[in-house]
Amino acid sequence: MNIVDERRLMALNERPYGPGPVLYWMHREHRVNDNWGLLRARELAVDRDVPLAVAYGLAPDYLEAGLRQYAFLLAGLREVEHGLEAIGIPFFLLLGDPAEVIPDLARYLAVGAIITDFDPLRIKRGWLKRIAAEVQIAVEEVDSRNIVPCRAVSEKKEWAARTFRPKIHRLLPEFLTAIPTLKPQTVPWNLDWPANDWSQAMDSLKVSSDVGRLSGPRSGELAAGALLAEFTAERLSGYAVGRNDPNGGATSRLSAHLHFGMLSAQRVALVVIQADAPQEDKDAFLEQLVVRRELAENFCLHEPAYDSAESFPDWARRTLDAHQGDPRPYLYSRDELEQACTHDPLWNAAQREMLATGYMHGYLRMYWAKKILEWSKSPEEAMAVAVRLNDRWELDGRDPNGYAGLAWAIGGVHDRPWPERSVFGTVRSMSFRGARSKFDVQAYIQAFAVLPAPKMTKSFQRQGS
Ligand SMILES: Cc1cc2nc3c(=O)[nH]c(=O)nc-3n(C[C@H](O)[C@H](O)[C@H](O)COP(=O)(O)OP(=O)(O)OC[C@H]3O[C@@H](n4cnc5c(N)ncnc54)[C@H](O)[C@@H]3O)c2cc1C
């Protein structure tokens, strides 16, 4: 029986396996352990009695990512290199457009198959399509991101969590299984290959230095595992009630490691299920980790316009259009928002948390995005600005969770109509007063009023596509 469930796999072209080695092209799941793509690649290599290699193509720019995100990524990849070296699997770091450097490497090594990661985002679908068309060998995608593979859970864009939840829960027992350990390479490589040059990798980037490096959190699989252990021991108990308090620190703060694929969501779920914590806390956490996170993947896979107002459902577009002429209490430019220069101290504090730490608490992400709608000329502009700021400053940005979260907050995606308000129409609104009734707003404002925001030298320019 195959190690990897066939429902995780999809052939990206109709070419046959060639006789050469197997190449695992890592572009989303940046880890050695609990990685179904890597397990599948090794299984294929063993079956065909050929060696396995892993390659990473470092794009010089990627959406809005800056130095903070690239530094986090590269630190994690160095750990991957060491982890693979320990079991005899070479790791090739290539610099340049992955859609060019990966086929070049495949030809140079005369590989027989490319196994790679699933990703629903347009930029990645574009890379995968180009590579699958260019090479003369089989290219296969493996979904290691979702516990229940995104393509298996539903073939269409789901309307809401309530339509998606039963589908996920029905399939969870089949997929939430133990994950095998990756075993050492069986056929050694005889290849003279220069050592990866990590400082040249950093120098090759063409990204804005405005988004400077962060002093934390620590990157990589080891740090992710430690964070998970700390969360389950110290904060999981109390998560159900505490998760909506930005001062309480009850959440896992695993989103950056999950986004960069340094931690498998399946591993997180297995650990949480076994943890010594009340069932209501485990259930509340798994609802976010499994249902909400995988619903976001479903949204991006089936909605090509996931990062724009075109993705909003008809009812939300109609009500937002009907309120287009409503007077806006305040209108802010993108730069004013970015530099946390609004009249609202809570919003400014949330923006400063994101600028200074690369993270914003989940409750405030909702408030932050909804206020951008309230203070923008149109929902289209609000969505564009929010996507750009979120992708640029959050360590976990450029992620399906972000696009779905912003489309939820600004355009009612996965939500339902609420009582009518100015500007929002029947899209759910949030207010400063509402926030004050939920948590100690002053304590949060104080915590982030004093943090220095990184200095911005110039108005930012979009990097990549
Ligand atoms: C406007 C807006 C923007 C957002 N932008 C991002 C983003 O760029 N990147 C990102 O990863 N998440 C985003 N989210 C989702 C969520 O707010 C964050 O994942 C969460 O706050 C991260 O903190 P945590 O890891 O401590 O969460 P925890 O509460 O500990 O949750 C554990 C994990 O579950 C997942 N999760 C939690 N809440 C959600 C949710 N609402 N939707 C989907 N998955 C969820 C995340 O992977 C998270 O790490 C956004 C939500 C909104 C409303």
The ligand as a Tripos MOL2 file, in Angstrom:
@<TRIPOS>MOLECULE
LIG
   53    58     1     0     0
SMALL
NO_CHARGES

@<TRIPOS>ATOM
      1 C1         -8.7510   40.5760    8.3460 C.3       1 LIG1
      2 C2         -8.0250   39.2940    8.6620 C.ar      1 LIG1
      3 C3         -6.7570   39.0910    8.1590 C.ar      1 LIG1
      4 C4         -6.0720   37.8940    8.4350 C.ar      1 LIG1
      5 N1         -4.8380   37.7050    7.8920 N.ar      1 LIG1
      6 C5         -4.1980   36.5300    8.0910 C.ar      1 LIG1
      7 C6         -2.9570   36.2760    7.4750 C.ar      1 LIG1
      8 O1         -2.4240   37.1010    6.7270 O.2       1 LIG1
      9 N2         -2.3570   35.0690    7.7080 N.ar      1 LIG1
     10 C7         -2.9120   34.1460    8.5380 C.ar      1 LIG1
     11 O2         -2.3240   33.0740    8.7230 O.2       1 LIG1
     12 N3         -4.0950   34.3520    9.1130 N.ar      1 LIG1
     13 C8         -4.7630   35.5120    8.9220 C.ar      1 LIG1
     14 N4         -5.9770   35.7210    9.5040 N.ar      1 LIG1
     15 C9         -6.5810   34.6430   10.3050 C.3       1 LIG1
     16 C10        -6.2770   34.7180   11.8260 C.3       1 LIG1
     17 O3         -6.5910   35.9860   12.3230 O.3       1 LIG1
     18 C11        -4.8190   34.3920   12.1340 C.3       1 LIG1
     19 O4         -4.4780   33.1620   11.5290 O.3       1 LIG1
     20 C12        -4.5660   34.2500   13.6240 C.3       1 LIG1
     21 O5         -4.9590   35.4190   14.2990 O.3       1 LIG1
     22 C13        -3.0930   33.9490   13.8610 C.3       1 LIG1
     23 O6         -2.8000   33.9030   15.2220 O.3       1 LIG1
     24 P1         -2.5510   32.5380   15.9890 P.3       1 LIG1
     25 O7         -1.6430   31.6540   15.2390 O.co2     1 LIG1
     26 O8         -2.1550   32.9140   17.3880 O.co2     1 LIG1
     27 O9         -4.0260   31.9300   15.9690 O.3       1 LIG1
     28 P2         -4.7190   30.7650   16.7990 P.3       1 LIG1
     29 O10        -5.9800   31.3240   17.3490 O.co2     1 LIG1
     30 O11        -3.7960   30.1360   17.7490 O.co2     1 LIG1
     31 O12        -5.1600   29.7400   15.6600 O.3       1 LIG1
     32 C14        -4.3380   28.6410   15.2470 C.3       1 LIG1
     33 C15        -4.2280   28.6220   13.7490 C.3       1 LIG1
     34 O13        -5.5060   28.4510   13.1630 O.3       1 LIG1
     35 C16        -5.5870   29.2080   11.9480 C.3       1 LIG1
     36 N5         -6.6060   30.2510   12.0910 N.ar      1 LIG1
     37 C17        -6.9650   30.9190   13.2130 C.ar      1 LIG1
     38 N6         -7.9630   31.7910   12.9410 N.ar      1 LIG1
     39 C18        -8.2230   31.6690   11.6210 C.ar      1 LIG1
     40 C19        -9.1530   32.3020   10.7280 C.ar      1 LIG1
     41 N7        -10.0230   33.2280   11.1390 N.pl3     1 LIG1
     42 N8         -9.1320   31.9540    9.4260 N.ar      1 LIG1
     43 C20        -8.2750   31.0100    8.9730 C.ar      1 LIG1
     44 N9         -7.3850   30.3660    9.7720 N.ar      1 LIG1
     45 C21        -7.3620   30.6880   11.0700 C.ar      1 LIG1
     46 C22        -4.2170   29.8560   11.7550 C.3       1 LIG1
     47 O14        -3.4300   29.0180   10.9350 O.3       1 LIG1
     48 C23        -3.6830   29.9250   13.1660 C.3       1 LIG1
     49 O15        -2.2760   29.9850   13.2470 O.3       1 LIG1
     50 C24        -6.6870   36.9050    9.2390 C.ar      1 LIG1
     51 C25        -7.9690   37.1280    9.7320 C.ar      1 LIG1
     52 C26        -8.6350   38.3030    9.4520 C.ar      1 LIG1
     53 C27       -10.0330   38.5150    9.9890 C.3       1 LIG1
@<TRIPOS>BOND
     1     1     2 1
     2     2     3 ar
     3     2    52 ar
     4     3     4 ar
     5     4     5 ar
     6     4    50 ar
     7     5     6 ar
     8     6     7 ar
     9     6    13 1
    10     7     8 2
    11     7     9 ar
    12     9    10 ar
    13    10    11 2
    14    10    12 ar
    15    12    13 ar
    16    13    14 ar
    17    14    15 1
    18    14    50 ar
    19    15    16 1
    20    16    17 1
    21    16    18 1
    22    18    19 1
    23    18    20 1
    24    20    21 1
    25    20    22 1
    26    22    23 1
    27    23    24 1
    28    24    25 2
    29    24    26 1
    30    24    27 1
    31    27    28 1
    32    28    29 2
    33    28    30 1
    34    28    31 1
    35    31    32 1
    36    32    33 1
    37    33    34 1
    38    33    48 1
    39    34    35 1
    40    35    36 1
    41    35    46 1
    42    36    37 ar
    43    36    45 ar
    44    37    38 ar
    45    38    39 ar
    46    39    40 ar
    47    39    45 ar
    48    40    41 1
    49    40    42 ar
    50    42    43 ar
    51    43    44 ar
    52    44    45 ar
    53    46    47 1
    54    46    48 1
    55    48    49 1
    56    50    51 ar
    57    51    52 ar
    58    52    53 1
@<TRIPOS>SUBSTRUCTURE
     1 LIG1         1 GROUP 0 **** ****
